[in-house]
């Protein structure tokens, strides 16, 4: 199998993989933002008690 054939067969899979990686990265960003917000909430609640 030459390089062009390999690139053609890998093409769609690599594109899907790139999309998955982007999605996972976005999820991580959202999760860290939520984590920061929940930490602020927890600290405000512990300040009350």
N, C-alpha and C positions, 0 to 999 in steps of 0.2 A: 504493500500500500504506500503510495507516494504522499507527500505533504499535503497536496491539494485535497485528495480524497479523505485524508484524515481530518482536515479542517472542516470539510463538508459534513462528515458524519458526526463530528463533535460539536458543530455549530449550535444547533438548537439546544442541546444539553447544556452547553456552556452558557448560553443566554439565560436559560431557566435557572441555572446555578447562580448567575449574577443577580437575577431578580430575587432569589431566595436570600442571598447574602445581604442585599439592600434592605429587604423586609426585616430580616433579623436585626440588622443594625438599627433600623428605625424603632423596632420593638424595644431594644436595649435602651435607646435614648428616652423613650416614653417611660419605661420602667424606672430609670434613674430619676426622672423628673417626679414621678409619682412617689418614689421612695423619699425624695427630699421633702415633698409636701407632707407626707405622712409623718416624717420626723418632726417637722415644724408643729403639726397638730399634736403629736404626742408630747412634745416639750411644753406646749401651751397648756395642755391638760394637766401635766404633772406640776406645772406652776400653780394651777388652781388648787389642787389638793394639798 
